Amino acid sequence: MLRADLAPRIVPVVLANITRRYPYHDARLFRDGDPPFDPFAAHPAFGNSFDWHSSVHSHWTALQLLSFADASTSDIAGCSAALSAAVIANLSATNIDAEAAYISEQPTYERPYGWAWLLRLVASAEASKCLAASREALRRFARHVADRAIAWLGSMPGPVRHGVHGNTAFAMGLMLDASRALGFVDFEEAIVKRATQWFRQDRDYPAGWERSAHDFLSPGLTVADLMRRMLADEDLIVWWRAFAPGLEQVRALAAVADVPDVSDGQIVHLHGLNLSRAGVLARLAAVGGEFARLLVDARSLFDASVRAAYGDEYLSTHWLPTFAWDAAASIDAAEQSEP
């Protein structure tokens, strides 16, 4: 399995991320009369890993690694105990309540990307033995974010279709998975309703427009991944044939991006694009049929960028382990489902 090779390489990276304060970037709206702001007091759980959303999904990755270690009955690189301790300390009920209070005061903070990862983290925490003490606080936080997201979806005039943090389809996909795992039926219904309105009739996607220079998500494949979550397999195939009817479109969506400068925080996004594309193509491949051939492309994309997840450049390593792990898990699952 790819995960067996990847896990010992990224465990120390994820542990370093969730215990590292600086450098830290926080995008806060300041109002007249606001007192001086300390981001680490405001973010006792997620004031690490360079920025809030990277911290949230780094904690999600930590939970996946701990679960993998339990399932494989092995201690990953000798770091499992330290990783578990860091997760427990950061995600205490007190810290989570403080994060929730901050979101209440800053209602658009990290919308929608950070919200989506927060919901995915809470969904994963439901089955985590190490977070039993903070499970109720996490669920309260998730319910609050879900309510905000329902209102946001209801007010949006249309989706955001670009390849960075504001991408609507990517956030909705993670939110849909979380809504189902957490039993938030009203949230699931709101997502499915909007996704149907915005994406169900997409046809002849202009794949040649991808990629932009700073993308870490494929605008087209994020829609396909959302439809995969919503449609029966036979309906997904019909949708895909209309969405990407030409071989040149599929080739564009599966193309490996060259990354000329990993020290540039925007250009290095392209490593994330390779890995996020790999994950989506593998999940489509797992459906089988005509999608099965996409698994070869998924492996090529993964191989092109996985090493950036555990290299020496912090602008890569503070966030890429999550996308590498997600892609590896999806490829492993697709390969196991092959006849």
N, C-alpha and C positions, 0 to 999 in steps of 0.2 A: 504493500500500500504506500501511496505517496505520503500519507500522514505519518507513517512510521519513520520515514527518513526526515520529514520536515520538523516533526515535533521537537526533537532534541536541539535542533538548530534555532528554533524561535522561542522556546521556553525562556532562556536567559534574556532574550531581547524584550519579550513581553513583561517579564519581571522588572527589568530595568526601566521600562516605560512607565509602569504604574507606580513606581517609587521615585520617579524623577520629577522635580519641580520645575527646573529651568532648562532651556528657555520655555516660556509659556505665553501663549497669545490668547487674548480674550476680547471678544467684540461685544462691548456693553454700550447700551444707550444711556447717556448721562442727561439728566434733567436739571433745570435750574434749582440750586439749593441742595443738590445731592451731596452727602458727606464724602470724604475721601474713600476710595474703593480699594479693598484688599481682595484680589481674586482668590487667594487661598483660604481666606475666611469664608468667602461666598461659596467656594467649591471644595469643601473638605473631602468629598468623595472623588471628584473628577478634576481636581486642580493639578493635573499631571499629564504626561504623554503629549506635551506641546500645546494641546487645545482640548476643549471640552468634549467634542464629538469623538476625537481620537482616543481620549481616555475611556469614554463609554464603550466604544467597540473593542478597545484593548482588554477591558474587563470581560466582555463577552468572549473574546478569544481565550482569555485565561480560563474561563469556565469550560470551554470546549477542550482545552488541553488537559485540565484536571479530570474531566470525564473520560477522555481518551486514556489517560494514565490508569484510571480505575479499571477500565474495560480490558486493558492489556496487562493488568497486574504487574506493572513495572513502574519504577520511579524514573521520570524523564529527566535525564541529565543531572540527577541529584537535586533538582530545583523544585520538585512538586510541593514539598512542605513549605518552603519559603514563598512560593507563588500562592498557595492556599492562605497562608498567614497574611499576606499583603491584601488579597481580595477581602478577607474577613475584616481587616482593619479599615480599609477604605470604605467598604459598603456596609458599615454599621447602620443600624436603624436611625441613630442620631444624625449621622452624616447624610443619609438619604432624605430625611425630613428637612434638613437644611437646604439641600439641592432643590427639593420641591418648593420650598418657600421662595427661593430665588426665582424659579420659573414663574411662580405666581406674580411676582413683582415685575418680571420682564417677559410678558406673555408671548412675544414672537422670537425669543431667544432660541437659537439653534433649530429653527423651523425650516424645512421639515426633516433634514438629514439627521440631526442630533436626536430629534424626537423618535425617528424610526429606529435608530440603534438603541435608544433607551428602552423602547418597547421590546425589542428583540432580546436585550439583556435580561429584562424582567421575566420574559417567557422562559428563558434558559435557566434562570435562577429558581424557578418553580421546582425543578428536579435536582437542585444542588443541595447536597447535604451540608456544605460549609456555610450556606446562607440562610439556614432555617430561622435564625434569630431575627433576621431583617426582612423576612419574606412579606410580612404584612405591610411594612413601610414601603417596600418596593411595589407592591400591588396598589397601594394608595397613590403612589407617584404615577404609576402606569395609567391608572384610571383617570387621574387628572390630565395627563398628556393626551389620552384618548379623547376625552371630552373636548379639549382644545382642538384636536385634529378633526373631529367631526364638524365643529364650527368652521374651521378653516376650509375643509373640503366643500362645505355648503356655500361658502362665500367666494370661492375661486371661480373666475370667469372662464378658465380653461387651464390646461396643464402647462407646466414648464418643460420644454423639450430640449434641454442642453445636457452636456456631459459632465457637469460638476455638481456641487452639493445641492443645488436647488431642484434637481431633476425630480419631477413628480412621480413618475412611474416607479423609479427605484424605491423611493420612500414608501409608496403605497404597497409595493410588494412585501417589504419587511413588515409593515404595519398589518397587512392582511394575515401573514403567518402568525404574528403575535396575537392579533385579535382572536384567532381561532384557538391558539394554545391557552389563552387566558380566559376564554369564554365570554368575551365582550361582543355579544351578538349584535348589538346596535352599531358598534364600530365596524364590524365585518360588513353589515348591510350597507352602511354609508360608503365604504370603500368600493364594494362591488358595484353599487349604483353609479358612482362617478367614473369608475374604470370602464364600465360598459358604455357610458355616454361619450367618454373621451377617446377611447382606444379600440373599441370593438369593431368599428368600421374602417380602421386604418387599411389603406390599400397602396400597393406599389411604392413601398417606402424608398425614399431617395438615399440609399445607402452610400452613394458616391459622395455625399456631403460629409460623411464621417471620414476622417476624424478632425476635430479642432485641435489646435496645438496644446491645449491644457486639459483635455478630457481625461478623466479616469473612469468614466462610465460611457457605455455605448447607448446613445439615445434610442436607437432602434431595438437593441437587445434588451434594454430594461423593459420596454413595452412587451416584447415577446415573453420575458420571464414573468411578468404580471399576468399575461393571458394564460400562460402555462398553469398558474395557480388557480385560475378561475374556470377553465374550460375542460371538458372531457377530452381524452386523447384524440378521438376522431374529429371533434370540433376544432381542436387546436391545429391539427394538420390542415383542415380546410382553411382556417384563418391564416396560417403561415403561407400557404400556397398563394393566397391573395396578397399578403403583406410583402413577401419576397419572391415574386414569381420567376425572376431571372437568376441564372447561375452567377452572373456578375455581382448581384446584390449580396448573395451569400458569401462570395469571395471577399467583398469589401468588409463585411461584418466580421469575418474571421481572420482578417489580415493582421500580421504581427507588426506592432509599431516599434520603430527604432527610437531609442531614447538617447539623445546626444549629450545630455548634461544632467547627471544625477544630483549635482550640487545646486541646481536651480529648483526651488520648491514648486514651481508651476510645471516646468518641463518634465520633472520626475513623475508627474501625474500619469504619464504614458505607461509607466510600469504598472500602475494600478489598472489602467485600461486593459492591458494584456491579461492581467489576472482576473479582472471582473468579467471580461469576455469569456475567458476560459471557464469560469464557473457557470455562466449562463449556457454556453454551448454544451457543457457536460450534462447539465440538468435537462436540456432538450434532448440530448442523445439518449438519456435514460428512458425517455418515452418510447423509443424504438422506432421501427419502420424507417421511413426516409430520413428521420433525424439521426439515426445511428451513426452515419458517416461523420457527423460533426465532432465525434469524440477524438478523432485524429487531430482536428484543428485545436480542440481544447488542450490537448497535450502539448502541441507546439507553442501555443500562447503561454501556457504555464512554464514550460522549460525556458522560454525567452526572458522571463522576469522574476522567477522565484528567488534567485540569489540576491536580488535587491532587498528582499525582506529581512535578510540577516547580514547585510554588509556593514560598512563602517560609516555610512552617511546617514545622520540622524533625520534629515529631511525625507529619507526613504523609510527608515526603520521604525519611526514613531507611528506609522499607520499601515504599511504594507503587510506585516504579518497577518493581519485580519483577512485581507483579500487573498493572500497566499493560502491560508488555512481553509477558507471558504471554497476556493477553487480545488484544492487537494481533496477535500471531503466530497465534493460533487463529482470529481473524476473517479475517485475510489468507488463511490456508489454506482456510477454509470458502468464501470468496468465489472463490478460484481453482478450487475443486472444483465450483462451480455449473455446470450444463449451459449 
